[in-house]
Amino acid sequence: MAKKLANTISILLLLGLFIFPAMSLSRFCDDLVSHAEEAVSAVRQEDWQRGLEHLHSMNLVFDKKKDILHLFLHHELVEGLEAAIRGGLQLMYVEDSGQAVMELETIITRAKYLKSIEVFSVPSLL
């Protein structure tokens, strides 16, 4: 009985280690992409205030998850995303629409890449 319980707990723990980080990263990346796309829309309409609000929200989401991301992802990936977010904020302050859109597209691309590399599948377990 104790052996079955220990096996069950071990299996649940291992599944949790593989499933929950990927689910959390997926939600995090979806949030970043959503904010970045809204910011792109705002920049194209030259609504700098709305664009700044979305970037500040994105920055807050990133700052909350940054330390956890460093546990599961390569540091250069996390730092590159952070640099793109900070760069986007600076470009919003100077109201440079062309460069801001490029930086926001970089954020979208990086977030989608992070989401794609952390997937749970049976082959990744083997």
C-alpha positions, 0 to 999 in steps of 0.5 A, spaced: 500 500 500 505 504 501 509 503 495 503 504 491 502 511 494 509 513 493 509 511 486 502 515 485 505 521 488 512 520 484 508 520 478 503 526 480 510 530 482 513 528 475 507 530 471 506 537 475 513 538 473 512 537 466 505 540 465 504 546 470 511 550 467 508 549 460 501 551 462 504 557 466 509 559 460 503 559 455 498 563 459 504 568 460 506 568 452 499 569 450 498 575 455 505 578 452 502 577 445 495 580 447 498 586 450 503 587 444 498 587 439 494 592 442 500 596 443 501 596 435 494 597 434 495 604 438 501 606 435 498 605 428 493 610 430 498 614 434 494 613 441 501 613 445 497 613 451 494 607 450 500 604 447 504 606 453 498 603 458 499 596 454 507 596 455 506 598 462 501 592 463 506 588 459 512 590 463 508 588 470 506 581 467 514 580 465 516 583 472 512 578 476 514 572 472 521 574 470 525 570 476 520 564 475 522 564 467 530 564 469 528 557 472 526 554 466 528 558 460 535 560 458 537 566 461 539 570 454 532 568 452 529 572 458 534 577 457 532 578 450 525 579 451 526 584 457 530 588 453 525 588 447 520 590 452 524 596 455 526 598 448 519 598 446 517 603 452 523 608 451 520 608 443 513 609 446 516 615 450 519 618 444 513 617 440 517 613 434 512 609 431 516 606 426 521 603 431 516 602 436 512 597 431 518 594 430 520 593 437 513 590 439 513 585 433 520 583 436 516 582 443 511 578 439 516 574 435 520 572 442 513 571 446 511 566 440 518 562 440 518 561 448 511 558 447 513 554 442 519 551 445 516 549 452 511 544 450 509 538 453 509 531 449 510 524 450 517 524 446 519 530 451 519 525 456 523 520 453 
